[in-house]
Amino acid sequence: MERDPHAEAVTAGAAGTTRAAGATGTTGATGTAGTAVGVEKLRAWWSHRQWLDRPHPGASAAEVLAATGWARSVGGAAPYLGLFARAGLGRAAVDAAVARLEVHELPAARGCTYVLPAADFALGLAAGAAAPVGELAAAEKHLGVGRDEVEKLCLAIERVLPEGEPLDPTTIRESVGDAVRPLGEAGRKRGVATTLPLALGLMQSRGRIRRVPVNGRLDQQRYGYTGWDQPVAGDAADLARRYFSWAGPATLTHFRWFSGFTAATARRAVAEAGAVPLAPDSDLLLPPELAEEFAEFTVPGTPHYTLLAGIDGIHLLHRDLPRLLDPADAARPLPAGRAGRVFGTEADPQTHVVLDRGRIVGLWEYDTERAEIVLLPFVPPDDALREAVARTEAFVREELGDARGFSLDSPRSRAPKIAALRAAAAA
């Protein structure tokens, strides 16, 4: 089962994240010529590289994801909101791209699911290949599940699983019979009731099967499985090249968070990828072919607002929230949060966000009962912000029906958060 992103551990560690946040501009950063680069330029550049500084009409879902990075998916609306914000893509267009296998949801970096373009299927699977191996090792240690047992189950699944019409897990389990073994109370406590999820995870990582959403939508977590023959290829340096083209300037700590690599593997990958420091004394790295473009880049003079999921790539590629916040906004109390908690100390936003030139300038949620967006702005609303809210509100209402943050999010569970946003906005 897919994990809630708010529960994920920061692979690189909290200390590295704090250091990176300071380096990226809450106190200023170092530019290509050794002079200070303002935080506004860095934020605006990240927004520019993420295609969030202007619309890109006509771009396909695959083109957006190839240029801006893989879209994290946890059974919520994040992929739809991100593709709509960047290229105006409606749900039907995205679902059609999924059906044509132009894009697909796969276990990728850190073993977590992302929506990837077809050109990156092989690399994404390679990036996530270690995760099911680790799950098998844990199952062997704690549940007495041998590797041979799971491999035999994989063969049984491959025999019963056709290419074409997907089978749901219940049908697969019934078809393979005794090849699936229940793991009792110990397994249920570890979230693995039978050996079937272990085999399905291993087969997905090998490109032997793919998981297909039952109704073709990305914002839910009901799946069937079908046979596949997808190669798995690519190494750590390949992933580093992709990452820094999407997210640079970024630190080694940022890359370690995204990749899940050890420090030694990440350093080797970055060196082989050829990422270079923004300046001799900076830990911010970017591809050398972008250095001149960054030096010449200027911050746009007018706002451009986009409404995004809290796990959009503009945040989650770095997972370094303070770099997107002004200090006053970082000190804001969390709506519906525990006493004393402020926005800037969170690993992830607890709501969806509004972005302007790389700065988070508001929070939002969708109220299904009133069919409207509830907005807490950090800046005085202007016509451009009101138009962006109205455009996204219409998209959610008419095409998605809701804007869930993740699979277990629901209008009922979200109600206290919405009430807190309304109260904060009124105050």
Buried (B, 14 or more C-beta within 10 A) or exposed (E): EBBBBBEBEBBBBEEBBEBBBBBBBBEBBBBBEEEEBEBBBBBBBBBBBBBBBEBBEEBBBBBBBBBBBBBBBBBBBBBBBBBBBBBBBBBEBBBBBBEEEBBBBBBBBBBBBBBBBBEBBBBBBBBBBBBBBEBBEBBBEBBEBEBEBBEBBBEBBBEBBEEEEBBBBEBBBEBBEEBBBEBEEEBEEBEBBBBBBBBBBBBBBBBBBBBBBEEBBBBBBEBBBBBBEBEBEBBBBBBBBBBBBBBBBBBBBBBBBBBBBEBEBBBBBBEBBBBBBBBEEBBBBBBEEBBEEBEEBEBBEEBBBBBBBBBBBBBBBBBBBBBBBBEEBBEBBBBBBEEEEEBBEBBBBBBBBBBBBBBBBBBBBBBBEEBBBBBBBBBEBEEEBEEBBEBBBEBBBEBBBBBBBBBBBEBEEBBEBBBBBBEBBEE
